Amino acid sequence: MRSVQAPEKDRPQYYVLNADYTRSFGRGTAGGALVAGLRSGALGYRLVLRARTPWPWLPGADPDLVGARRNRLVLSNLEEINPTTEVFERETRPLP
């Protein structure tokens, strides 16, 4: 994960995150600071897409595969399939 300084220096047009994976970042880590800065808008980005493909054709699927994936003990790696994706776009206005 890149540091919080990376968007200020490189200023990529988009950041694409696996939102499910970002929950594993600690608050005091570089990855945690980057995600917090993107989500709060402090780094000059705005959320333009949050998506996860629904699987309606999969009735009675394991909740690790189709559930919300929040605050649960997961005993499999099914949660790694079909993650929630967040796309942040760089704002056109200058940073304060």
C-alpha positions, -999 to 999 in steps of 0.1 A, spaced: 0 0 0 13 34 -9 18 61 17 -5 90 23 21 112 7 17 94 -27 -15 111 -38 -1 145 -29 30 138 -49 18 117 -79 -18 129 -80 -32 99 -101 -66 106 -117 -81 76 -100 -76 53 -70 -93 19 -71 -96 0 -38 -107 -34 -27 -129 -20 1 -132 -54 18 -94 -57 20 -89 -21 33 -107 -30 65 -76 -50 75 -55 -18 76 -48 -5 111 -55 32 119 -18 39 126 -5 24 93 3 42 60 -25 22 43 -50 31 69 -41 68 66 -43 67 28 -78 51 29 -90 75 56 -77 105 36 -94 92 4 -127 85 21 -128 118 40 -119 139 9 -89 153 27 -65 141 -1 -85 158 -28 -105 128 -41 -142 119 -42 -159 86 -42 -174 80 -77 -183 43 -75 -189 17 -48 -199 -16 -64 -202 -52 -57 -218 -75 -82 -249 -92 -68 -252 -130 -73 -289 -135 -74 -284 -168 -92 -267 -183 -62 -296 -191 -38 -287 -201 -2 -250 -192 -7 -226 -191 21 -227 -156 38 -189 -154 34 -196 -152 -3 -227 -130 -6 -231 -114 28 -221 -79 41 -187 -91 53 -186 -67 82 -176 -75 118 -177 -112 115 -152 -140 121 -146 -156 87 -135 -192 86 -129 -195 49 -114 -175 21 -147 -172 2 -148 -135 13 -120 -129 -12 -143 -136 -41 -163 -106 -56 -150 -79 -33 -166 -44 -29 -148 -20 -51 -144 17 -44 -132 42 -71 -120 76 -61 -115 104 -87 -92 133 -82 -110 166 -76 -103 193 -101 -102 220 -75 -68 226 -59 -60 212 -25 -62 237 5 
